[in-house]
Amino acid sequence: MNIITQLAEELKIRPQQAEAAVSLIDEGNTIPFIARYRKEITGALNDEVLRNLNDRLNYLRSLEEKKQQVIRSIEEQGKLTEELREKILSATTLVAVDDLYLPYRPKRRTRATMARERGLEPLAEILFRQETERSMEEEALPYIDEEKGVKTAADAIAGAMDIIAENIAEQAEFRNGIRKVTMREGNLISRAKDEKAESVYEMYYQFQDSLKKISGHRILAINRGEKEKLLTVKVEAPEAQIIHALNRTIIRGNNPSTEEYMKKAIEDSYQRLIAPAIERDIRNELTEKAQEGAILVFGKNLAQLLMQPPIKGQTVLGWDPAFRTGCKLAVVDPTGKVLDTVVVYPTEPQKRIAEAKRTVHAMIRRYHVGLISLGNGTASRESEQVITELLKEIPEKVSYVIVNEAGASVYSASKLATEEFPEFDVGQRSAASIARRLQDPLSELVKIDPKAIGVGQYQHDMNQKKLEETLNGVVEDCVNRVGVDLNTASVSLLSYISGINRTIAKNIVSYREENGAFTERKQLLKVPKIGPKAFQQCAGFLRITDGKDPLDGTAVHPESYEAARKLIRSLGCREEDILHGGLKTLGKKIGNREETASELGIGLMTLDDIVEELERPGRDPRNDMPKPILRTDVLSMEDLKEGMILKGTVRNVIDFGAFVDIGVHQDGLVHLSQLSDKYIKHPLEVVSVGDIVEVKVMSVDLKKKRIQLTMRI
């Protein structure tokens, strides 16, 4: 298999692009670096395509390695033929290689191996050839041997049939054909172990769906129900059709003495050996695809959440709601520094509402709080009521935002939070984190394990290694797309920068603390463990504002500084102007772009990137994302009426729809069928986490706390 050709076909890119990307990856370049600074070489492949390419590259290389292992193993047994070698080399999946290897794999003791030990293989060959003119009982007489456990002709024939059944089951072409027909025409069936038991899996108590059509979220739900011992699950295959096809293929001529035995051997082969193996294969394949789909959705949701725009220049009061232990509050200044913390008790059982209002109002006045960031956990609804009452009573103009606090408790109890806030308890840390999430979501959320952020489905049922790799890749892409301030970034943020691991990130912070702020990018080379390669990978993503070199505050890579300076001078501009909002009209002054790029010794794409950066230095791509909805009043579920039209924020996107926060504490569901007037396969075609959308209330179920919404207004 030519891996480059395969990658190009699968990803729908040119072979030259695939070859260039593979070469850059093999040289140790990171995905963000290749996507941003090697566009000319790859033909501008973006980070998503590059990550898919990297995943497939690893799979195909593992596949090639497995093929060589299998070929060596069969060769050592002296059973390798040229035809078999070609079949193995042309296989396109690990399953296909395993099918071909099955007859040669070292076996545990089976009924067939025991029959072979009793010397019944020649009899199996006689039966399989179906050419004998004698009855099988007569053919079996010479194989009767009580010492070997073959007491009768029937015992001998049964052993021969076991050998035939195993031989049939090990034929790769049979397994492959049966797998295909089962996937095409089979069903997945789930049943309740106890139909009277109430559970979230009730819709799967009497469930059946086609294997080729069943959706990924149903697969994952059924798997979980089975794991929790509430469901029994099986694959229903077209058994009669499969056995008939095997009979037609294997049974030759019309030999009454062998035909009945062969039919029994074929039926036994399918029911005892092939069907269970195919069922395992198919369920594994369905689960793998469902997990891949769920991980993909999780990754896209996470990217949208991380790329939410920061609210800068505001002093924020973070509110971590609770009942018995009280609500923890933390005031955070525009730089993220915690100014004050306090606990108030406006909720059950204390209900000291007036006291809480006085405390909060005093904090608003003292610290000029402009925004309250309210976590959406337990007691959020009750806290929100207190906040809205207070905002009506005071003269100061203050808004509030409900923030998804998923992962805040994980962070507040972590070693990292303890190091950051050694003097605070977990509640105070959580309140500070909730406030900072509003000021700079990306900087705060990178401190939390991506799996704990709560924008996926069935994440605990995923392949954890694959999930972790994907989500870490998403965080890495987002952090590098935005870039970070070298003099303020935390260890957590720095460790996601291209070419920087956690050890190097700690070294950067230590260097900063010992030597003061970085004044130029090339100082990074003085940091322990940053050599020329690491510097090349990370430099363009680390910004220095008000440093010695204006270009250090942009995404222009140091390797392009000379070209950038030459461009600025040739167009009669000054580098210093970069510090004062950028060279706004630089691009308009360029005549022939191809000639200019050639004169500067750079590619056209690099020229475009340099111009964009010089015109808008340090542009934050998050500013293009929808801003959070600032609220001053609250609705309750009781206030909702069918037909009401509201604005809301998309909190989570799953396979069957999207959950939207409309300001009533309980998120409403917009089902897939209600997202658009056009046919769509997946909600991500229409909405993303963080989107501000207009919805209409379809129904409200107060008892079950369910809100059905539609975007088909």
N, C-alpha and C positions, 0 to 999 in steps of 0.2 A: 504494500500500500504506500502510495506517495502521500505523506502527511500534509505537505504544503497544498497539493491539489485538493485533498479532502477538506482542509480548512477553508480554502477559497470557495469551494462549492457549497459547503454548509452555511457559511456566513455571508455568501453572496458578495464577495469582494474579489479583486483581481489577485491572481497568484503572486504577482510582484509585491502587493501589499501584505499578503500573508507571510511571504518569505522575509520581508523587511521587519515585520513585527516580531516574528520568531527570533530573528537574529538579534534584535534589540533586547528582547526578554532574556535570551541566553547570555547576553553581555552583562546582565545584572541591572538593567535599567528598570525603574518602577513604572507601573501603569500610568500614574498621573504625570510623570515626567515625559513619557513617550507621547501621551495624548496632547500635552501642552507645548512641548519644545522640540518634537521630532515630526511635525506635521508633514514637512516636505518628503521625508523618508517613507512614511507610511501612507501618504495620500490622505492625511487628515482623518485617520480612524479615531473615533471618540473613545472615551474610557469604558463605556458599556460594551462596545464591540471588542475592544482589547481584552477586557476581562473574560468575555465569552470565549474569545480565541485562546486565552491562556488556559481556561478550564478544559477546553476540548483538546488542546495541545497535550496537556498532562494525561488526559484519558487515552488519547491515541498512542502516546508513547508507552503508557502502561500496557495497552493492548498489544503493541509490537513486542514488548518484553515478554508478555505472557505467551505469545505465539512461539517465540524462540525457546522458551522453557518447555513448552509442550512438544515441540519438534525434537528437542534434545532427549526428552524422556522417552518418547516413542522410538527414537533412533537407538537408544541404549537397549531397548527391548528387542531390537532387530526386526521391528514390524513396520518401519516407515517406508512407504512407497512414494513415488513421485506424484501420483495422483492425490494422495492424502496430504503431502507437503503443500501442493498447490491450493487445495481446499482450505487448509489452515491459514496460509498466507493471504488468501483472498477474503477471509472472514472479516466482517465489519463491526462485530460486537463481541464482548467477552462471553456472552451467552452462547454465541455460535461456536466460539473456540472450545468452550466447555462441552458442548454437544459432541464435537468431533473427538475430544479427548476421552470422553466417557468410557468407551470400550477398553481403553488402555490405562485407565486410572487404577492405581492399587486399590483393591476392594476389601471390604470387610467380608466376613463369611456370610454368604447368602444361600438360599435354597439351590441356586444354580451351581455355586462353587462346590457345595457338598455333593451334588449330583455328579459333577466332574470328577471329584475325588473318588467316587464309587465306580468310575470308569464308564459312565453313561454317555459321554460325548459322541462316540461313534453311532450310538443308537439315535441320538438327537439329529445327527447329520442324515441318517437314513430317513427319519420322519420328515425333516425339513425339505429334503430333495423330492419327496412324494413320488418316488419312482418304483417302489417295491411292488412286486406282484403277489407277495405273501401278505398275510394279515400281520398287523403290528404285534399281536400276541405271539405269533411265531417268531418274528424278528427279535422279540424281547427275551426269548428263552435262554440264549447263551449268556445273558447279562445277569441272570439270577445268581446271587452270591450272598448267602445268609451272613457270612462274616463281615461283609461290607454293608449290611443292613438292607440288601435288596432281596426280599423274601419271595416275591411273586413277580410275574410278568407285569401286573398292574403297577407295582412299585417302580419297576424299570421304566415303564412308559411315562409315569408321573414325573420321574426325575428328568427324562428326556424333554418333556414338555416345559419343565422349569428352566432348562437351559435355553430352549427356543424362546420362551417368554422374555428372558433377560437379553438374549441377542437382539430380538426385535426392539425392545425398549431402548437399546443402546445405539440404534441407527439414527444418525443425526438428521437424515432427510425425513424420517418418519416424525421425529419429535418436532422438527421445524414446521412441517405441514400441519400437524395436529395443533401446535401452538397457534398458528395463523387462523385455522378454522374455528378454534375455540374463542379467540379474540373477536373474530368476525361475527360469530353466531351465538356465542354463549352469554350467560347472564350472571350477575352477582346477586346472591340471595342472602338476606339476613332475617333472622327470626329471634323473638324474645325468648330468653330462658324462662322468664316468668312474666306472662302478659299482664298480670295484675299489679306488678311493681311499677311505681311511678318513677320516671326518670326523664332526663333531657333527650333520651334516645327513642322516645315513643313512636316517632314517625318511621323508625327503622324496625319496629316490632314485626311488621308484615311487609317487607320491602323487597322489591326486585327491580333491577335496571340492567340494560344492555351493557356488556363489558366495553364496547367500542364507544359508548356515549356517556357513561356515568361521569359526573363532574368530580373534580379533585376534592372539593370540600366534603362531599358525601363519602368518598373513600376514607378520608382522615377521620370523619365522625364515626363511621362504621368500625374502623380499626380501633378507635378508642373505646367504643362500646364493647367490642370483643375483649379488649385488654382488661376492662373493668368487669368482665364476666357477666355482662348483662345481655349480650347478643351471641348467637351462633352464626357463623358466616361460611358460605360455601360457593364455589364456582360451579354453575350448572352448564355442562357442555353438551353438544349434540352427540351423545354417546353412540346411539344406533347408527348414525351417519358415519361416524369415525370408524367404528368396528367394521361396518360394511365395506368402507373404502380400503381398510387394511386387508380384509379377506380377499377382496378383488385383486389387490396388488400382490399378495403373498401366496395365496393358494393357486397352484397351477394344475391344469387338466381336471380330470374327474376321477379321482382315485378314492373309492369308498373306504378303503382300509386306512387311509391317512387323513381324509378331509375332516372328519368329525374331531379327531384329536387336534388337528391344526387350528380349527375354529376355537376350541377350548383354550389352546395355548395363546392364541391372539387375544381372546377376550380377557384371559387372566393377565396377559402382558399389559393391556390397556388399563384395566381396572385396578390392578395391584401396584404396577410400577410406573406406567406413563402418566395416567391421570393425576395421581397425587403430586408428581414432580412438575407437571405442567401447571397445576393449580398453584403450587408454590411460586413458580416462575412468573405466572401472570399476576398474582397478587403482589409479588415483589415489584414487578414492573409498574403496575397501577399505583402502588404506594410511592415508588420513586418519582414517577411523573407528577403525582399529586403534591409531593413534598417540594419538588422543583418549582411547581407553580406557586405554592404557598410562600416559598422562600423568595421568589421573584417579587410577589406582591408585597411581602414584608419589607424587602429592600427598597422598593419604590416608595412605599409609605414612609419609611425611615428617612429617605433622602428628602422628601417633601417637608417632613417635620424639622429636620436639621437645617434646611434652607429657609425656614421662616424668617422674615426680616426682623432685625433687632430694633428695639425701641430705645433710641439713644437720648442722652441728655436729661433723663427723668430720674428723680429719686422715687424709689418704688418700695411699697410696704408689702412684704410677702406674708401671706396668711395661710398657715397650715391648720385646717379645721379638725376638730375632734369633739367628742362629747365629754366623758368623765374626766379626762386629764386636761381639758381646756385647750383653747386655740393658741398655737404658738405664733407670735408675730416677730418679724425682723425688718428693720428699715435699712435699705441698701442705697448708697449714694450712686450717682451716675457712672462711677468707675468700678462699681461692684463691691466697694468696701462696706462692711456691716457697721452701721452707726449705733444701733440700739436693738435690744430684743426684750420681749415681755410675753407673759401668758395672761390671757383673758378668759372669762368663763361665761359667755353669753348663751351657751347651749345647755341642754339637759345634762345632768340633773340640777346644776347650780342655778342656771338661768339668771345670771347677774348682768342683765342686758344694759341697764343704765350705766353701771360702773364700766363695762366694756366700751360703751360709746364714748364716755369721758376720756378714757385712756387712749383710745384710737384717735380721737379728735386732737388731744394734746400732742400726740406724735406727728399728726399731719401738720399742725401749726409749727411745732418746733423744728421739724426737718424739711418743711415745704414739700411734703409728699404730693405728687401729682397723679399717682396711679397706684391702685391696689391690685396685686396679683394673688388671686384666690385659687387654691388647689381644689381639684374636683373630687376629693375623696369623701370619706365618712363625715357627716355634718356639714358638708359644703352648702347644701340647700338652706339649712338653718342659718349658717354664717352669712350667706348671700342676703337673706332677708334683713339681718341686722345691718349689713353694710349699706344696702339701698335706703333703709330708713335713716341712717346717719347722714348719707350724702344729701338727702332732702332737707335735713335739719341745719346743716352747717353752711356758712357763706363761701367757704373755699370751693373752687371748682376741681373736683376729683372724679376720675372715672375708675372703673374696675374691669378686669379681664379674668375670665375663668381659664385656668391653665391646667392642662393634663399633667397630673402629678405622678404618673406611672414612673417607678424607679427612684422617686425621691427618698423613700424609706430605705431602699437598697444603698443609695449613695450615703445617706446620713449615718448609717451604721458601718460604713466601710473604713478601712485603714486610711484611705485618701482623705476622707472628710475629717477624721480624727486629727490628721496632720495639719489640715487646713484650718480647722477650728478646734484646737485642743481644749479651749475654755468653755465650749458650748456642749449642751446635751443633744441627743439625736433630734429632738423636736425643733430646737433652735436652728440646727444645721439644715433641717428640712425646709423651714420657713425661708432661710437665706437662699437656698437652692431654688425655691419656687419664685422668689423675687428675681433672681438672676436669670431664670429661664425666659423671663419676659424681656430683660435688657439685652441678652445675647444668647439665644437658644443653643446655638452651635457650641459655644465655649462651655456652657454648663452641661449639656447632654453628653459631651464626649467623656465626661467623668463617670458615666454610668454604663454598665454592660448593655450593649445594644439590644440584647434579648429581653431586658427588663423594662424597655421603654413602652411596650404595650401597644404597638400598632400592627400586630400580625394576628394570625389565627393558628391554633394548634401548634404553637412554637415548641412546646415541650415534647411533641410527638415527632419532631423533625430529626433528621440526621444532624446531631449537634455540631459535629466538626464542619460539615458543609454549611450549616446555618451561620456558625461563627465566622467562617472564612468570608461568606457573602456579605454579612452585615459589617464586618470590619472593613471590607473593600468599599462598601457604600460610604462609611464614615470617612475613610481615607480620601475618597474622591471628593466628598463635600468640603472637607477641611482644606484640601489643596486647591479646589476651585475658588474658594473664598480667599485663601491666604491668611497668614497670621502676623501679628505685630511681634517681632522678635524680642522686644523689650518688656512686653506685658504678658505674653502667652504662658499658660500653665504647662507643667510637665505633661498632663493628659492631652492637651491640645497639640503640643510640639511632637508628641510621640506618634501622631498620625501623619506628620509631614513626610513627604517623599524622602527616602534615604535616611530617616531618623528613627531609631528604636527608643525604647524607654530609657535605656542606659545613657544614650547620647543626649536625650531630652533633659535628663537630670544633670548631665555635665554642662549643658547650655545654661540652665538656671543657676547652677553653682558658679559658673564663670561670671554670669551677670551679677550675682550677689557679691562676689569677691572683687570684681574689676569695674563695677558700675555699668551703665547702659552701653549697649553696642552703638558705635557711631558709624560703622560701615560694615557691609556684608563680609568683606574679606577677613574680618576679625574671627569669623567662624572657624577658620583654619587653625586658630590657636586653641580651640576647644578640644580636649582629649577625645580621641577616637573619630574625629572628623578629618578624613584625608581628602585628596583631590576628587575621588569618585563620589563620596558622600556629599561633598560641597557642591559638586555638579548637580546632583539629584535634588538637593534641598534649597539651594540659594534663591531660586526664582520665586519660591513660595513663601519666603520669609521677608517681611517688610520692615524697614527702619524709617520712621517718620522724623523729620527734622534732623537727619544725619548729615554727614559730610558730603555725601553724593546724592543729589536729587533722584537719580535713577534707582537708588536703593529703596525708595518708597513706592516703586512700581513693580509690576509683574515682568518687566523686561529682564531677561536672564543676563548675568554678568558676561557670558560668552558673546552677547550681542551689544554690549555697551559701546564698543568702538563704532559699530554700524549706526547705532542710535545717535551718538554724538555727531557723527559725520552727517547724518540726515538733518539733525537740528541746525547745524551750522550752514549746510548748503541751502536751507530754506530761510536763512536770515533770522532764526529764532534764538532764544537764550535758554540754557538748561535751567536757570533759576526760576523761569516761569512755570516750570513743572510744579514747584512748591506752592504756587498761587492759583491753584485750580486747573492747571494743565494748559497745554498748547491747543486751544479749542479748534483752531482752523488749520491745523497742520496738514491734515489729509487733503484739504482743498488746494493747497499750494503745490502738491505733487502733480507733475505733468504725466509723463508716461510711466506707469507703475512698473512695468516689466523692465524698462531701461534703468529706473532708479534702483530696483532690487539688484540688478546685475552689477551696477556701479558700486553698490554697498557690499557685494559679495555674499548676499543672503537670498533666500527663496522668497517668492511672492507672498506666501502665507505668513512667513515670519515678519515681512514688512508690514502686512496688514495688522498683525498682532502688536507690533511695536507702535504703530500709529495710534491704534485704539487705546493703548496704555498711556501714551504721551498726551493724548487729548483728554482722557479721563483717568488720571493716575490713581491706582488703588481702588478702582470701581468695585463696589460690593455687589455681586450678582443677586444677592438676596433682596436688594431693594426693588427688584422687578417682581417679587412675589407679592401676593395679596396680604395687606396689613390685617392684624387681628381686629376683631370687632370690640370697640370700647363701649362698655355698658354703663348706664347710670340708673337703670330701673330693672325690675325682675318680673317675670311671669311665673306662674305655677302651672302644673299640669291641668289643674281645675280651670284655669283661665283659657285654655286652648279650646277652640271651637272648630268643627269641621269647616273647611273652606278658607280658614285664616291663611294669609300669606305673610311669611316671615323671612328674615335673613338669618343665615346660620353658617357655622364653620364646620367643614368636614373633619371629623376626628379620626375616623378609621375607614379603610376601604378593604372589603373582603370580596370573595368570589361572587357572592349573591347580592351585593349591594354596597351601600355606604351609610355609616352612622354620622348624623349631623347634630351638632350642638346648637339648639335654638334658644338657649338661655333659660331652660326650665329644669336644669340639673340632670334630667333623664334625656339621653340622646335619642333622637328619632331615627328610624330606619327608612331609607329610600331604597326600595327593592330594585334589582336590576331592571325589571320591566318598567319602572317608573322614572328612570334616570334620563330617558331621551325618547323623543317621538320616532327616532330612527332605530333600526335594529343594531344592537351592539353585542359583542361576545363577552366583554368584561367591563366592569365599572371603570377601570383605569383609562378606558378610551374617552371617558367623559369628565371624571373628577379625580382629584388628588388630595391627599391629606393637607389641610391648611387652606384649601380653597374656600372662598366666601361665596355662598350660593343662595339663591332665592327658592324657597320651598312652600308648598301648600299642604296644610294639614288634611289628611284623608280620614284618619280615625284615631281615637284616644281610648285606651283601655286602662282605666285608673287602677283596677284590681291587679292586673298583671304588670302594670307600669310599662306599657308598650305604646309607642307613638308611631303611626304609619304616615310617611310623608311622600310627596311626589314632586318631581321637578318638571313634570309635564304640565306647565301652567298655561 
